Amino acid sequence: MEFAASIHSSRVSHCFNSRSCGFLSAPKTPVLGLIGDRVVLPCQVGPAPVPEDFSVRWTFRGQSQRIPVGSYGGKGWREEPDRRYRGRAEFFHGELRAGNVSLLLRDVRSSDQGSYGCQVSFQDESREVLVELEVAGWCCSLFFLHRAELGRYLKYCSAW
């Protein structure tokens, strides 16, 4: 099967094959996430609608390993995410069949910075694109001891 790639102004697209040119695309520039906030790691499959039997797997690409972040399979297949991502990563389930296989990552941490692979498979084809996440900022919580504000917390976050 043929493999083709095309670069658009802000996205990289890879054709699954030359006949239908179903593509997988992601931004070619890094995504910025702020510590303690949410960030979307964008990844799109097209043309929509996507077949029911497709699967998507997100992995964090460490030094020499791939750490499972989130997965979805049209026929119920699912890989358990690594403990570092459990309860923090989710898909936009209502948009999967329309080709949106992006991942929402909550409570961003400095350790989340790096490369993420978005791998989509259907039929006997599989393609992967990389999304780079840059993390910035800091958060702190203040506990008030002044009698007017006694016992109240304030969370303050700032990007540098």
Secondary structure, DSSP 4 states (H G I P E B T S, - for coil): ---EEEE-SSEEEEES-TTT--EEEEESSPEEEETTS-EEE--EEESSSPPTT-EEEEEEE-SS-EEEEEEEETTS--PPPPTTTTTTEEE-GGGGGGTB--EEE-S--GGG-EEEEEEEEETTEEEEEEEEEEEE-EEEEEE--SGGGTT-EEEEEE--
